[in-house]
Amino acid sequence: MNATQFKQMRRKMGMSQVELAQRLGVSRVAVYYWEHGQRGIDKVLELAMSYVAEHMATLTPKRRPQG
């Protein structure tokens, strides 16, 4: 996964840099660096992003009962 693909994946999930950073337990600056190719994205992070992307598609919002 390169920096461009990483950024596209984040956007596809509808997450801001801040939201992604919070979910991964890193700083927003770290996400910025990864998206601009200034820091390497290690294999663990790549796997985590793939996992999140796969499972985001299967989740459906819970509906509140009307009435």
Backbone as CSV, one residue per row, in Angstrom:
resi,resn,N_x,N_y,N_z,CA_x,CA_y,CA_z,C_x,C_y,C_z
1,MET,0.854,-1.172,0.000,0.000,0.000,0.000,0.897,1.232,0.000
2,ASN,0.624,2.137,-0.912,1.404,3.375,-0.935,0.600,4.507,-0.303
3,ALA,1.203,5.672,-0.235,0.594,6.816,0.443,-0.742,7.210,-0.193
4,THR,-0.812,7.196,-1.509,-2.040,7.578,-2.208,-3.162,6.591,-1.911
5,GLN,-2.850,5.300,-1.940,-3.848,4.281,-1.650,-4.343,4.392,-0.207
6,PHE,-3.424,4.692,0.688,-3.770,4.853,2.094,-4.775,5.989,2.264
7,LYS,-4.501,7.107,1.622,-5.395,8.263,1.711,-6.757,7.953,1.091
8,GLN,-6.746,7.286,-0.056,-7.998,6.932,-0.717,-8.840,6.002,0.155
9,MET,-8.189,5.055,0.836,-8.904,4.134,1.700,-9.560,4.879,2.860
10,ARG,-8.822,5.817,3.441,-9.387,6.612,4.544,-10.607,7.386,4.073
11,ARG,-10.492,8.009,2.920,-11.615,8.785,2.386,-12.810,7.901,2.047
12,LYS,-12.536,6.724,1.502,-13.610,5.787,1.165,-14.382,5.381,2.420
13,MET,-13.696,5.279,3.534,-14.337,4.933,4.797,-15.052,6.130,5.411
14,GLY,-14.897,7.321,4.804,-15.575,8.512,5.292,-15.002,9.044,6.589
15,MET,-13.706,8.851,6.775,-13.064,9.277,8.020,-12.121,10.439,7.774
16,SER,-12.048,11.329,8.742,-11.067,12.408,8.693,-9.733,11.858,9.197
17,GLN,-8.679,12.632,9.016,-7.379,12.230,9.549,-7.453,12.081,11.066
18,VAL,-8.166,12.976,11.710,-8.299,12.940,13.170,-9.025,11.674,13.609
19,GLU,-10.129,11.351,12.948,-10.897,10.155,13.300,-10.066,8.887,13.132
20,LEU,-9.350,8.796,12.013,-8.504,7.623,11.778,-7.405,7.531,12.828
21,ALA,-6.785,8.650,13.125,-5.719,8.672,14.130,-6.245,8.187,15.479
22,GLN,-7.427,8.637,15.860,-8.014,8.215,17.136,-8.275,6.711,17.149
23,ARG,-8.800,6.191,16.059,-9.086,4.748,15.985,-7.816,3.908,16.043
24,LEU,-6.737,4.420,15.460,-5.486,3.660,15.427,-4.588,3.942,16.623
25,GLY,-4.951,4.952,17.415,-4.154,5.291,18.583,-2.848,5.989,18.253
26,VAL,-2.897,6.804,17.205,-1.718,7.584,16.799,-2.122,9.053,16.672
27,SER,-1.164,9.911,16.387,-1.473,11.331,16.222,-1.972,11.618,14.805
28,ARG,-2.684,12.728,14.660,-3.129,13.151,13.332,-1.932,13.433,12.443
29,VAL,-0.861,13.926,13.029,0.353,14.225,12.266,0.928,12.947,11.657
30,ALA,0.863,11.837,12.398,1.342,10.562,11.865,0.547,10.179,10.617
31,VAL,-0.771,10.339,10.676,-1.618,10.026,9.513,-1.243,10.934,8.342
32,TYR,-1.045,12.211,8.616,-0.632,13.162,7.574,0.670,12.695,6.920
33,TYR,1.645,12.340,7.731,2.936,11.889,7.194,2.773,10.649,6.325
34,TRP,1.955,9.692,6.770,1.746,8.477,5.981,1.107,8.818,4.643
35,GLU,0.131,9.717,4.666,-0.575,10.066,3.434,0.286,10.856,2.460
36,HIS,1.332,11.469,2.938,2.204,12.250,2.080,3.552,11.567,1.834
37,GLY,3.637,10.290,2.231,4.833,9.508,1.964,6.051,9.945,2.751
38,GLN,5.846,10.684,3.825,6.979,11.175,4.611,7.415,10.178,5.675
39,ARG,6.596,9.187,5.948,6.925,8.120,6.886,6.405,6.817,6.286
40,GLY,7.108,5.740,6.541,6.682,4.438,6.035,5.477,3.905,6.796
41,ILE,4.641,3.183,6.094,3.486,2.541,6.711,3.879,1.088,6.944
42,ASP,3.949,0.692,8.199,4.385,-0.672,8.489,3.276,-1.681,8.213
43,LYS,3.660,-2.938,8.181,2.735,-4.009,7.820,1.559,-4.119,8.794
44,VAL,1.791,-3.890,10.072,0.700,-3.987,11.055,-0.374,-2.950,10.764
45,LEU,0.033,-1.723,10.464,-0.938,-0.682,10.153,-1.689,-1.024,8.873
46,GLU,-0.991,-1.534,7.889,-1.642,-1.901,6.636,-2.708,-2.972,6.876
47,LEU,-2.385,-3.954,7.686,-3.356,-4.999,8.006,-4.550,-4.426,8.773
48,ALA,-4.273,-3.529,9.691,-5.349,-2.913,10.467,-6.295,-2.135,9.556
49,MET,-5.750,-1.384,8.628,-6.579,-0.604,7.708,-7.410,-1.525,6.824
50,SER,-6.818,-2.613,6.354,-7.546,-3.562,5.517,-8.696,-4.181,6.292
51,TYR,-8.433,-4.528,7.540,-9.460,-5.113,8.400,-10.617,-4.133,8.595
52,VAL,-10.296,-2.909,8.918,-11.332,-1.892,9.139,-12.138,-1.682,7.866
53,ALA,-11.462,-1.584,6.724,-12.148,-1.345,5.453,-13.110,-2.490,5.135
54,GLU,-12.674,-3.726,5.352,-13.531,-4.883,5.077,-14.763,-4.889,5.971
55,HIS,-14.576,-4.569,7.239,-15.675,-4.661,8.183,-16.590,-3.439,8.164
56,MET,-16.118,-2.321,7.681,-16.972,-1.139,7.566,-18.101,-1.428,6.577
57,ALA,-17.802,-2.204,5.542,-18.797,-2.503,4.520,-19.896,-3.412,5.056
58,THR,-19.594,-4.219,6.059,-20.583,-5.163,6.572,-21.433,-4.583,7.697
59,LEU,-21.014,-3.465,8.227,-21.763,-2.866,9.329,-22.936,-2.055,8.807
60,THR,-24.040,-2.165,9.460,-25.206,-1.354,9.094,-25.614,-0.548,10.310
61,PRO,-26.049,0.668,10.104,-26.466,1.482,11.247,-27.692,0.875,11.912
62,LYS,-27.725,0.974,13.224,-28.877,0.503,13.971,-29.992,1.525,13.863
63,ARG,-31.181,1.037,13.628,-32.334,1.934,13.497,-33.055,2.045,14.820
64,ARG,-33.516,3.232,15.092,-34.321,3.462,16.290,-35.783,3.145,15.967
65,PRO,-36.459,2.543,16.913,-37.897,2.301,16.686,-38.647,3.622,16.521
66,GLN,-39.532,3.661,15.559,-40.320,4.869,15.342,-41.610,4.781,16.134
67,GLY,-42.047,5.917,16.590,-43.339,5.904,17.253,-43.442,6.703,18.459
